Amino acid sequence: MRLEYHRDFAKQYKKLGTRDRDAVDAAILKFADNPLDPSLRNHDLAGKLAGYRSISAGFDLRVLFKEKDGYALVLFLKVGSHSQLYG
């Protein structure tokens, strides 16, 4: 699995507090080991975000991504709270 990070993800990640950055780091490590780990709540998105997926990195912290070729390539696009990403 190759992981890439969009510049929007990098900008949003830098704005997170230390605790949230640690939670995102842990979620991405877990994701790299097993993208379908139930604790990540990996799921398809619908509506205007159809074609994208999301994982949970904590209570209200989400990571939006796109995967290709059965998780051979994963592009992390955005990170933030549920309302920041979907609202």
Phi, psi and omega in degrees: 000129176255127180253131176232156184234122177291153180298328176297319177299313182300318179296314181293322180299317181297333181279347181288153173288167183303316181298317180292321177298318178298320180294320178294315178302314180296319179295319180292322176298316178296319179299317180298326179284318181204097184297343181255019176305126184302330181292341179279341182052047179296125182207155174289150175256159183238179177067225183292346178255017178302139182098350177253166178230166181219146170234159178264136177243017182153188186311302183235019183257126183236151175238120181264134182210169175232137179242152179228147174053050177062044178073019173292325177229131177232127178248112177280124189257314185213157175217138179170187178287166179304313183291328178294320185274325187247346187260000000 
